[in-house]
Amino acid sequence: MTAPSTPQAPARAPADLMRAAVMRAVGEPDVLVVEQMPLPVPEDGQSLVDVSFAGINFDDLERRGGDTPAPDLPAVLGVDVVGRRRRDGQRVVVLMRHGGGYAQVVAATDAYSIDVPEDITDEQALGIFEQGATAYGALALAGRIRTGESVAISAAAGGVGHLAVQLAVALGARQVIGIASTAAKRALVTELGAHHALVPDDLDEGLREVTGGRGVDLVVDATGGDQTRALLRGLAPFGRLVSYGWRAPGPGRGTVSVSTEELTDRSIGCAGFWMRHVVDDRPRLSAIAQELFRLAGQGRLRAHIDRVVALGGVGAAHAAIAARATSGKVLIDVNRER
Ligand SMILES: NC(=O)c1ccc[n+]([C@@H]2O[C@H](COP(=O)([O-])OP(=O)(O)OC[C@H]3O[C@@H](n4cnc5c(N)ncnc54)[C@H](OP(=O)(O)O)[C@@H]3O)[C@@H](O)[C@H]2O)c1
């Protein structure tokens, strides 16, 4: 017997209502259901933004599934949107620190809103903003990348990774090595500028081969577990590994031990990067966004948009991301009916 389908709200909402993908329970992707709800009420320092596209990020999947503290329910997930600010018509990308992005209208915090230049489309602006800032922070702020270095990037076809590949090239890397699990993902990684694309399974041999036994100067890593251990082994003297996520499955995925003796013996370093420290620093957030938009305007940074779904398709998109079936950015067209 098939379960009765959940009634979905009509695509067009009355003026004082909006449509949103609402989560009323922690669980599988089907807990995300389109509903009509009242418009958000902006607080001091916030403005209403009519959203055109919202982004889906891996963190949303973890919050939906209860892997990280679940939000107060009912909740609207979504941490990045693009749209037009109602009070002045300005096109902005917005970081939604407390979620709320999977909706037609958001109360955007002005300090987390950045004007979008006219020459960049909504889709591209959103595709490069949050994940691009993460890639930039990991490479430049935490990793302190220098011209002429070799850089290895794990999960290189992902939302952050595919931008990290392009940014590493733009920031002067001599050799960019992307790591991705399928041939199609590796083809994307090389198309975006990586000099080598490696499979995750035999990184010791792969890194040795492409660096002529020297090792890499900088690793930007979102995997954790065994892959991170292999990447640490692949560092050259004075090499640094920057961790910004841990996608590898299983317990202890966020814990990789390295002894101070090993750090010293090989003159290597480890660092972490969290966007929170950019989000809370408005001048820095703004400067990074300007740099991302500048590179996009020059054609040196491009978001690969894997798919655009309607609000009713958000659950299926969560399932696709969890199954590692997407590359680059997944967007929600919040005004599309299906
Ligand atoms: N520190 C921060 O401020 C910050 C900001 C944004 C995101 N993040 C984190 O960064 C990570 C990547 O985010 P994203 O937006 O790029 O995600 P994404 O678009 O879903 O891509 C992540 C990549 O991770 C790999 N992956 C997926 N499942 C995996 C698994 N079970 N084991 C190993 N690898 C797996 C996949 O590549 P392959 O199939 O090629 O392995 C996938 O392409 C997430 O953990 C996210 O939470 C951190």
The ligand as an SDF file (V2000), in Angstrom:
LIG
                    3D

 48 52  0  0  0  0  0  0  0  0999 V2000
   33.9370   24.6420    8.1660 N   0  0  0  0  0  0  0  0  0  0  0  0
   32.9730   25.3170    7.5780 C   0  0  0  0  0  0  0  0  0  0  0  0
   32.7550   26.4910    7.8590 O   0  0  0  0  0  0  0  0  0  0  0  0
   32.1370   24.6270    6.5510 C   0  0  0  0  0  0  0  0  0  0  0  0
   31.3490   25.3690    5.6360 C   0  0  0  0  0  0  0  0  0  0  0  0
   30.6410   24.6800    4.6530 C   0  0  0  0  0  0  0  0  0  0  0  0
   30.6780   23.2880    4.6170 C   0  0  0  0  0  0  0  0  0  0  0  0
   31.4170   22.6170    5.5600 N   0  0  0  0  0  0  0  0  0  0  0  0
   31.5050   21.1510    5.5410 C   0  0  0  0  0  0  0  0  0  0  0  0
   32.2730   20.7980    4.4300 O   0  0  0  0  0  0  0  0  0  0  0  0
   31.8850   19.5260    3.9540 C   0  0  0  0  0  0  0  0  0  0  0  0
   31.6500   19.6140    2.4660 C   0  0  0  0  0  0  0  0  0  0  0  0
   30.5770   20.4840    2.2290 O   0  0  0  0  0  0  0  0  0  0  0  0
   29.9970   20.6030    0.7480 P   0  0  0  0  0  0  0  0  0  0  0  0
   29.0260   21.7090    0.7550 O   0  0  0  0  0  0  0  0  0  0  0  0
   31.1040   20.6730   -0.2320 O   0  0  0  0  0  0  0  0  0  0  0  0
   29.2520   19.2010    0.6190 O   0  0  0  0  0  0  0  0  0  0  0  0
   28.8240   18.3850   -0.6840 P   0  0  0  0  0  0  0  0  0  0  0  0
   28.5450   19.3040   -1.8090 O   0  0  0  0  0  0  0  0  0  0  0  0
   27.7740   17.4520   -0.2250 O   0  0  0  0  0  0  0  0  0  0  0  0
   30.1270   17.5990   -1.1440 O   0  0  0  0  0  0  0  0  0  0  0  0
   30.9010   16.9220   -0.2710 C   0  0  0  0  0  0  0  0  0  0  0  0
   31.6940   15.8000   -0.9430 C   0  0  0  0  0  0  0  0  0  0  0  0
   32.0620   14.9350    0.1250 O   0  0  0  0  0  0  0  0  0  0  0  0
   32.2150   13.6470   -0.3820 C   0  0  0  0  0  0  0  0  0  0  0  0
   31.4540   12.7160    0.4580 N   0  0  0  0  0  0  0  0  0  0  0  0
   30.1590   12.6230    0.5650 C   0  0  0  0  0  0  0  0  0  0  0  0
   29.8180   11.6330    1.4260 N   0  0  0  0  0  0  0  0  0  0  0  0
   30.9490   11.1160    1.8110 C   0  0  0  0  0  0  0  0  0  0  0  0
   31.2640   10.0540    2.6460 C   0  0  0  0  0  0  0  0  0  0  0  0
   30.2970    9.3650    3.2590 N   0  0  0  0  0  0  0  0  0  0  0  0
   32.5320    9.7560    2.8160 N   0  0  0  0  0  0  0  0  0  0  0  0
   33.4850   10.4800    2.2230 C   0  0  0  0  0  0  0  0  0  0  0  0
   33.2500   11.5050    1.4280 N   0  0  0  0  0  0  0  0  0  0  0  0
   31.9860   11.8120    1.2050 C   0  0  0  0  0  0  0  0  0  0  0  0
   31.6280   13.6150   -1.7760 C   0  0  0  0  0  0  0  0  0  0  0  0
   32.6920   13.5250   -2.6740 O   0  0  0  0  0  0  0  0  0  0  0  0
   33.2160   12.1170   -3.1940 P   0  0  0  0  0  0  0  0  0  0  0  0
   32.0110   11.3130   -3.5960 O   0  0  0  0  0  0  0  0  0  0  0  0
   34.0740   12.5160   -4.3170 O   0  0  0  0  0  0  0  0  0  0  0  0
   33.9530   11.4970   -2.0490 O   0  0  0  0  0  0  0  0  0  0  0  0
   30.9710   14.9690   -1.9640 C   0  0  0  0  0  0  0  0  0  0  0  0
   31.1890   15.4520   -3.2660 O   0  0  0  0  0  0  0  0  0  0  0  0
   30.6650   19.1290    4.7790 C   0  0  0  0  0  0  0  0  0  0  0  0
   31.0980   18.2680    5.8130 O   0  0  0  0  0  0  0  0  0  0  0  0
   30.1850   20.4300    5.3600 C   0  0  0  0  0  0  0  0  0  0  0  0
   29.5060   20.2390    6.5810 O   0  0  0  0  0  0  0  0  0  0  0  0
   32.1480   23.2480    6.4930 C   0  0  0  0  0  0  0  0  0  0  0  0
  1  2  1  0
  2  3  2  0
  2  4  1  0
  4  5  1  0
  4 48  2  0
  5  6  2  0
  6  7  1  0
  7  8  2  0
  8  9  1  0
  8 48  1  0
  9 10  1  0
  9 46  1  0
 10 11  1  0
 11 12  1  0
 11 44  1  0
 12 13  1  0
 13 14  1  0
 14 15  2  0
 14 16  1  0
 14 17  1  0
 17 18  1  0
 18 19  2  0
 18 20  1  0
 18 21  1  0
 21 22  1  0
 22 23  1  0
 23 24  1  0
 23 42  1  0
 24 25  1  0
 25 26  1  0
 25 36  1  0
 26 27  1  0
 26 35  1  0
 27 28  2  0
 28 29  1  0
 29 30  1  0
 29 35  2  0
 30 31  1  0
 30 32  2  0
 32 33  1  0
 33 34  2  0
 34 35  1  0
 36 37  1  0
 36 42  1  0
 37 38  1  0
 38 39  2  0
 38 40  1  0
 38 41  1  0
 42 43  1  0
 44 45  1  0
 44 46  1  0
 46 47  1  0
M  CHG  2   8   1  16  -1
M  END
$$$$
